Amino acid sequence: MKNVSIGKIILYLIIAFVVVSIWKDPQGSADAAGIFLSSVGRFFHTLGSKTSTFVKNI
């Protein structure tokens, strides 16, 4: 196991976890991904809105 970094091992474990969770419960995984992506989108929308308001008021 030469030249295998901890980062690669963690990445492979995350990928394996995602694949297994999708395999076991595809609908639940899709719902969770949708909620997560929606939250990320709302965060960036709010960040952009507040940043533009800040810059406009300078």
C-alpha positions as CSV (number, residue, x, y, z in Angstrom):
1,M,0.0,0.0,0.0
2,K,2.6,2.5,-1.1
3,N,1.7,6.1,-2.0
4,V,-1.9,5.7,-0.8
5,S,-2.9,8.9,1.0
6,I,-5.5,9.2,3.7
7,G,-7.5,11.5,1.4
8,K,-7.9,8.8,-1.3
9,I,-9.0,6.3,1.3
10,I,-11.6,8.7,2.7
11,L,-12.8,9.6,-0.8
12,Y,-13.2,5.9,-1.7
13,L,-15.2,5.3,1.6
14,I,-17.5,8.2,0.8
15,I,-18.1,6.9,-2.7
16,A,-18.8,3.4,-1.3
17,F,-21.2,4.9,1.2
18,V,-23.1,6.8,-1.4
19,V,-23.4,3.8,-3.7
20,V,-24.6,1.6,-0.9
21,S,-27.1,4.1,0.3
22,I,-28.5,4.6,-3.2
23,W,-28.7,0.9,-3.7
24,K,-30.6,0.3,-0.4
25,D,-33.0,3.3,-0.6
26,P,-33.0,5.1,-4.0
27,Q,-36.0,7.3,-3.1
28,G,-34.7,8.3,0.3
29,S,-31.3,9.1,-1.2
30,A,-32.9,11.2,-4.0
31,D,-35.0,13.1,-1.4
32,A,-31.9,13.7,0.8
33,A,-29.9,14.9,-2.2
34,G,-32.7,17.2,-3.3
35,I,-33.0,18.8,0.1
36,F,-29.3,19.2,0.4
37,L,-29.0,20.8,-3.1
38,S,-31.9,23.0,-2.4
39,S,-30.3,24.2,0.8
40,V,-27.0,24.9,-0.9
41,G,-28.8,26.9,-3.6
42,R,-30.7,28.9,-1.1
43,F,-27.5,29.7,0.7
44,F,-25.8,31.0,-2.4
45,H,-28.9,33.0,-3.4
46,T,-29.0,34.6,0.0
47,L,-25.2,35.2,-0.1
48,G,-25.4,36.9,-3.5
49,S,-28.4,39.0,-2.5
50,K,-26.8,40.2,0.8
51,T,-23.5,40.9,-1.0
52,S,-25.1,42.9,-3.7
53,T,-27.1,44.9,-1.1
54,F,-23.9,45.5,0.9
55,V,-22.0,46.7,-2.2
56,K,-24.9,48.9,-3.4
57,N,-25.0,50.6,0.1
58,I,-21.2,51.4,0.1
